[in-house]
Amino acid sequence: MASDTSIGTAEQLRDPNYTPGLHKAIPLGIQHVLAMFVSNVTPAIIVAGAAGFGFGSNSPDFPELLYLIQMSMLFAGIATLFQTIGVGPVGAKLPIVQGTSFAFIPIMIPLVAGKGVDGLAALFGGVIVGGLFHALIGTFIGKIRFALPPLVTGLVVTMIGLALVKVGIEYAAGGVPAKATNNPEYGSLLNWSAALMVIFVTLGLKFYAKGMLAVSAVLVGIIVGYFYALGVGILSFEAVATSWERAAAFALPQPFKYGFEFSIAAIIGFCLMAFVSAVETVGDVSGITKGGAGREATDTEIQGATYADGLGTALAGIFGGFPNTSFSQNVGLIAMTGVMSRHVVTIGAIFLIICGLVPKVGGVIRTVPIEVLGGGVIVMFGMVVAAGVSMLSDVNWNRRNMVIFATALSVGLGLQLEVLNVAPGAPNALQYLPDTLRVLAASGILPAALIAITLNLLLPNDLIGDTSEISGGMSGKR
């Protein structure tokens, strides 16, 4: 899409320090929020569900989900301000939108599974330490990029998506609590109709609409699904009104609300995944400068963006927020609009902060039926897999790289499918490992990443008998 010259000249639009008129800047800023809003609050909903106080759980701790949603919005906004305005060396001073990272979900789920609110102390301890480590990565991020080529990063992103796709199907069918209690409504046509409504509307807008409607297709799809759920009786007006009335009009975050606990498994897990998040941010910063300004990102910008990632995450962890990272969908939005202004994104950040200080916003989000959310996350998590496959398309598929990919994927995905899907108390492939290693290995992502990185560094570039025919053959099959 060509840039809108009514907003400014071509030179102004490429300038991060340019500020369009407020009548244009405010809608553009809100558009950035709409593009990431659902993705930003979904991790909190998933973690609460895994812990046992999420949607449909009837847990006395269910109201805590409202606070987690509130913190997701508040600290996404604060971390975004770190990036756009900057604090000393912290921040790229570019139009980077920060939000809650999906990458850490497969690490967080085993940490809190079935533990309720009690499992959050160790989780947020890991978030804080992992965030500080993430900031430290900024001092040497340029020197470790060689160890994380598309073969490794593409595999990790694909694995993250594959770990999450099951969640989307469970949500669309009626939610994990309904499945666990053998609720006869689980998987009913009524539940699936709500999810499918969201999917059809999302795809329709994505392919046939333009402008803000296309950018916020998932959000609009969920809104349509929400009203559909009200119409068919999945959700009652009384439940919506009650949630709205019980939520406060204004509330400040509480430091260490869930306590603080050092868990070796949590700390190692968050620190290792920080590498993945840091590399993702490097890619996003490069994408913004190339797509919006037609230039490469500077070392200072990459370093500042990584600092903001880490410190934003550590600060969020203190108050009950989850790890933050740059949001790739907003990188595409900048390329589409052609508006490089960081101040436009600052307006979006302020909007997020206001939402985070008003629990009534979270009170409404909390009433979204799990089936409706399922339709949205099926699309989102599928896009995570697609993003990983896209990264893998840059790989030269010779025999060496095929062996690395095959080994890492087999171990990682195999552990995911075997360990995470067994019944509680039943034997599993990792039952004899110490607790810390078992939690780290259960996600499958960390073992896959470590295998891929190690083999990529140790194996010679040219294996005996390797030929270019394999690479050419694979390319022809794409």
Secondary structure by P-SEA (a helix, b strand, c coil): cccccccccccccccccccccaaaaaaaaaaaaaacccccaaaaaaaaaaacccccccccccaaaaaaaaaaaaaaaaaaaaaacccccccccccccccccccaaaaaaaacccccccaaaaaaaaaaaaaaaaaaaccccccccccccaaaaaaaaaaaaaacaaaaaaaaaccaaaaaacccccccaaaaaaaaaaaaaaaaaacccccccccaaaaaaaaaaaaaaaaaccccaaaaaaaaaacccbbbbbccccbbbbbaaaaaaaaaaaaaaaaaaaaaaaaaaaacccccccaaaaaaaaaaaaaaaaaaaaacccbbbbbaaaaaaaaaaccccaaaaaaaaaaaaaaaacaaaaaaaaaccaaaaaaaaaaaaaaaaaaaaaaaccccccaaaaaaaaaaaaaaaaaaacccccccccccccccccaaaaaaaccaaaaaaaaaaaaaaccccccccccaaaaaaaaaac
